[in-house]
């Protein structure tokens, strides 16, 4: 459609004024207290890091692992015969195949000693690479095993995990500090202090926002980082200016406090406040009318006998090149640009 005139915009605004009304907005002061916010200020010494590392050393130890392959035989005699074949130079793979197994069947994977069946643990971890074990009697028959790969035991050095240990200790201390700090904050607020007054006493920062009940700013931007947004906004829009609100929990150890500092009541906006949005909405509405009118005109031509393919090519020759036809559809089928609602209509008529 062409650009709207001033008269058209004014008329559209008056007809749809309710769509442009400003909701109630509230100015909120937020004070967020989470372990990650305080962790950087927590002092952790190298000695404490090393002590924690030694206390949890098992967490940083990886046991020796071995790739173990096994062949299971129905009895000890068959296993002894296969062992002799291997000693005389037969390939392990050949013996596996003769036992009607694949190498995938034989491979148990790369495992720590404790992960192996009990009867294989000692034999497997006493073999050299590619050596063949003696016959082992197991719960499902006699077994021969081979170790093809050894990954040595390893202890992760302190230097590799020092930073993660420091962060974990700092977060733990921050969580403990928050417990005490939250009580001090509550005591201060109980004395009538606002968050803006209280926060500087504890070297904390208050964040000020102005939002509607959905967390959108006055320009319509959705604020994505309001802690506990649904609960906080629901409660904040029930709290009067100066009211003392309880803190909301964030996770296992965090809190958020809020103060309502101002309330802007819902009101009708003027046309000047929504000019750009008004133009976009008017244009979209007019475009929809034009599309509807075009569709009605095409329908009239179809009813007058014009071929549908001819009209389809006429309105979109630049992209189609030929009339679009769907693949065969069942009653619940759809296609690109052809919704299921159209399919259902199509199934109501004849060819």
C-alpha positions in Angstrom: 0.0 0.0 0.0 1.1 3.6 -0.4 2.2 5.6 2.6 -0.7 6.6 4.9 -2.0 10.1 5.1 -2.2 11.9 8.4 -6.0 11.5 8.3 -5.7 7.8 7.7 -3.3 7.4 10.6 -5.5 9.4 12.9 -8.6 7.4 12.1 -6.8 4.1 12.5 -5.4 5.3 15.9 -8.8 6.3 17.1 -10.3 2.9 16.0 -7.5 0.9 17.8 -6.6 3.2 20.7 -6.9 0.3 23.2 -4.1 -1.5 21.4 -1.7 1.4 22.1 -2.5 2.0 25.8 0.4 2.0 28.2 0.2 -0.7 30.9 1.1 0.0 34.5 4.9 0.5 34.9 6.8 0.1 38.1 10.2 1.3 39.0 12.0 -1.4 41.0 15.3 -1.4 42.9 16.8 -4.9 42.9 19.5 -6.3 45.1 20.8 -9.7 44.0 23.0 -11.8 46.2 24.4 -15.0 44.7 27.5 -17.0 45.5 29.0 -16.3 42.1 28.6 -12.5 42.7 30.7 -12.7 45.9 33.1 -15.5 44.9 35.7 -13.1 43.4 36.0 -11.3 46.8 36.6 -14.5 48.7 40.3 -15.1 49.6 41.6 -18.6 49.0 45.3 -19.4 49.7 47.5 -21.8 47.9 47.9 -23.8 51.1 44.1 -24.2 51.3 44.0 -25.3 47.6 46.6 -27.9 48.1 45.0 -29.2 51.3 41.7 -29.6 49.4 43.5 -31.3 46.6 45.1 -33.8 48.9 41.9 -34.4 50.8 40.1 -35.3 47.5 43.1 -36.9 45.7 41.0 -39.9 44.7 38.9 -37.6 42.5 42.0 -36.8 40.4 43.3 -40.3 40.0 42.7 -42.4 37.0 43.5 -46.1 37.4 45.4 -48.1 34.8 43.1 -49.3 32.0 43.6 -52.2 29.5 41.9 -53.2 26.3 41.0 -56.9 26.9 39.9 -59.4 24.3 38.5 -62.7 25.2 37.4 -66.0 23.5 34.9 -68.1 25.5 35.0 -71.9 24.9 32.4 -74.4 25.9 34.9 -76.5 27.9 38.4 -76.6 29.0 39.6 -79.1 26.4 38.6 -76.7 23.6 40.3 -73.8 25.3 43.5 -75.9 25.8 43.5 -76.8 22.1 43.1 -73.2 21.1 45.9 -72.2 23.4 48.2 -74.7 21.7 47.2 -73.3 18.3 48.2 -69.8 19.4 51.5 -71.0 20.9 52.3 -72.7 17.5 51.7 -69.3 15.7 48.0 -69.1 14.9 46.6 -65.6 14.8 44.3 -64.7 17.6 41.8 -63.4 15.0 41.8 -66.8 13.4 41.0 -68.6 16.6 38.2 -66.1 17.3 36.7 -66.8 13.9 37.0 -70.6 14.4 35.1 -70.1 17.7 32.3 -68.6 15.6 32.8 -65.2 17.0 33.8 -61.8 15.6 36.4 -59.5 16.9 33.6 -57.1 18.0 32.3 -60.0 20.1 35.7 -60.6 21.6 36.5 -57.0 22.5 35.6 -56.1 26.1 36.8 -52.5 25.7 39.3 -50.4 27.6 38.6 -51.1 31.3 39.9 -50.5 34.7 40.7 -53.6 36.8 37.6 -53.2 38.9 35.3 -53.0 35.9 36.3 -56.5 34.7 34.6 -59.7 35.8 36.3 -61.0 39.0 37.9 -64.1 37.3 39.5 -61.9 34.6 40.9 -59.1 36.8 44.3 -60.7 37.9 45.0 -62.5 34.7 44.3 -59.4 32.5 46.4 -57.1 34.7 49.4 -59.4 34.8 49.7 -59.9 31.0 52.1 -58.1 28.7 50.7 -56.5 25.6 49.7 -59.1 23.0 50.5 -62.0 25.3 47.9 -64.8 25.6 46.7 -65.9 29.0 46.6 -69.4 30.3 43.1 -71.0 30.2 40.8 -69.3 32.7 37.8 -71.1 34.1 34.8 -68.7 34.2 31.1 -68.9 35.0 30.2 -69.3 31.3 33.0 -71.6 30.2 36.7 -71.6 29.8 38.4 -68.4 28.5 41.5 -67.2 26.8 42.3 -63.5 26.9 44.7 -61.1 25.3 45.6 -57.5 26.2 46.2 -55.2 23.2 46.5 -51.8 24.8 47.6 -50.4 28.2 46.8 -46.9 29.4 48.9 -46.2 32.4 47.5 -44.9 35.7 47.6 -41.1 36.0 47.1 -38.6 38.7 46.0 -35.1 37.5 48.6 -32.7 38.7 47.6 -29.9 41.1 48.5 -27.2 38.6 45.9 -28.6 36.1 43.0 -28.3 38.6 44.2 -25.5 40.8 41.8 -22.9 39.3 38.8 -25.1 39.5 39.5 -26.0 43.2 40.0 -22.3 44.0 36.7 -21.4 42.3 34.9 -24.2 44.2 36.3 -23.1 47.6 35.4 -19.5 46.8 31.8 -20.4 45.9 31.5 -22.4 49.1 32.7 -19.5 51.2 30.6 -17.1 49.3 27.5 -19.2 50.0 28.4 -19.3 53.7 29.0 -15.5 53.7 25.6 -15.0 52.1 23.8 -16.7 54.9 25.2 -14.2 57.4 25.0 -11.2 55.1 21.3 -11.9 54.3 20.5 -11.7 58.0 22.3 -8.4 58.3 20.5 -7.0 55.3 17.1 -8.1 56.7 18.0 -6.4 60.1 18.8 -3.2 58.2 15.6 -3.3 56.2 13.6 -4.1 59.4 14.8 -0.7 60.7 13.1 1.0 57.7 16.1 1.3 55.4 15.6 1.1 51.7 17.8 -1.1 49.5 19.4 2.1 48.1 20.3 3.0 51.7 21.3 -0.4 52.8 23.4 -1.7 49.8 26.4 0.7 50.2 26.9 -0.3 53.8 27.8 -3.8 52.6 29.6 -2.7 49.4 26.8 -4.1 47.3 25.1 -2.6 44.2 21.4 -1.9 43.6 20.0 -2.2 40.1 17.1 0.0 39.1 14.6 -1.0 36.4 11.3 0.2 35.1 9.0 -2.5 33.7 5.5 -3.7 33.2 4.1 -6.8 34.7 5.6 -8.9 31.9 9.1 -7.5 32.4 9.1 -5.2 29.4 10.6 -1.7 29.5 8.8 1.4 28.4 10.1 0.9 24.8 8.8 -2.6 24.7 12.1 -4.4 25.3 11.9 -7.6 27.2 14.4 -7.7 30.0 15.9 -11.2 30.0 17.9 -11.1 33.2 15.4 -10.4 36.0 16.1 -13.0 38.7 13.1 -15.2 39.5 11.2 -12.9 37.1 7.8 -14.5 37.2 7.6 -14.7 41.0 9.3 -11.3 41.5 7.1 -9.4 39.1 3.9 -11.0 40.4 4.8 -10.0 43.9 6.2 -6.5 43.0 3.0 -5.6 41.2 1.1 -6.3 44.4 3.5 -4.3 46.6 3.0 -0.6 47.3 5.7 2.0 47.2 7.7 1.8 50.4 6.3 -1.6 51.3 8.7 -4.1 52.9 8.9 -7.2 50.7 10.6 -10.5 51.7 13.6 -11.8 49.7 13.1 -14.4 47.0 15.3 -17.5 46.9 17.6 -17.9 43.9 18.8 -21.5 43.6 20.2 -23.1 46.7 22.1 -20.2 48.2 21.1 -16.9 46.5 18.5 -14.2 47.3 17.0 -11.2 45.5 15.3 -8.3 47.3 13.2 -5.6 45.7 11.8 -2.2 46.5 9.0 -0.6 44.6 10.1 3.1 44.2 7.4 4.4 41.8 4.2 3.4 40.1 3.1 4.8 36.8 -0.6 4.0 36.3 -1.9 2.5 33.1 -3.0 5.2 30.6 -3.9 5.9 27.0 -0.9 6.9 24.9 -1.1 9.8 22.5 -0.8 9.3 18.8 2.6 11.1 18.8 4.0 8.5 21.2 3.3 5.6 18.9 3.8 7.2 15.4 6.3 4.6 14.1 4.4 1.6 15.4 1.1 3.1 14.2 2.5 3.3 10.6 3.7 -0.3 10.7 0.4 -1.6 12.0 -1.6 0.5 9.5 0.6 -0.7 6.6 0.2 -4.4 7.7 -3.6 -4.0 8.0 -3.9 -2.4 4.6 -1.6 -5.0 3.0 -3.9 -7.7 4.5 -6.9 -6.0 2.9 -5.2 -5.8 -0.5 -4.3 -9.5 -0.2 -7.9 -10.4 0.7 -9.2 -8.3 -2.2 -6.7 -10.0 -4.6 -7.8 -13.4 -3.4 -11.5 -12.6 -3.9 -10.8 -11.4 -7.4 -8.9 -14.6 -8.3 -11.6 -16.7 -6.8 -14.2 -14.9 -9.0 -12.0 -15.6 -12.1 -11.7 -19.3 -11.1 -15.5 -19.5 -10.7 -15.8 -17.9 -14.1 -13.7 -20.8 -15.7 -10.1 -19.5 -15.6 -7.6 -22.4 -15.2 -6.0 -22.5 -11.7 -2.6 -23.2 -13.2 -2.9 -20.1 -15.4 -3.6 -17.8 -12.4 -0.9 -19.5 -10.2 1.7 -18.7 -12.9 0.3 -15.2 -13.4 0.7 -14.1 -9.8 4.2 -15.6 -9.2 6.0 -16.2 -12.4 9.3 -14.9 -11.0 9.7 -17.8 -8.5 7.6 -20.7 -9.7 8.1 -20.9 -13.4 5.3 -23.4 -13.5 2.1 -23.9 -11.5 2.7 -25.5 -8.1 1.2 -28.9 -7.5 1.5 -30.8 -4.2 2.6 -34.4 -3.9 -0.4 -36.8 -3.3 -1.7 -36.0 0.2 -3.8 -38.1 2.6 -6.5 -36.4 4.7 -4.1 -35.2 7.4 -1.2 -34.3 5.0 0.2 -30.8 4.3 2.9 -29.4 2.0 5.1 -26.4 1.9 2.8 -23.4 1.5 -0.2 -25.7 1.6 -1.5 -26.1 5.2 -3.5 -29.0 6.5 -6.6 -26.8 6.7 -6.5 -26.5 2.9 -6.1 -30.3 2.6 -9.2 -30.8 4.7 -11.2 -28.5 2.4 -9.9 -30.4 -0.6 -11.2 -33.6 0.8 -14.7 -32.3 1.0 -15.2 -31.8 -2.7 -14.8 -33.9 -5.9 -12.1 -33.7 -8.5 
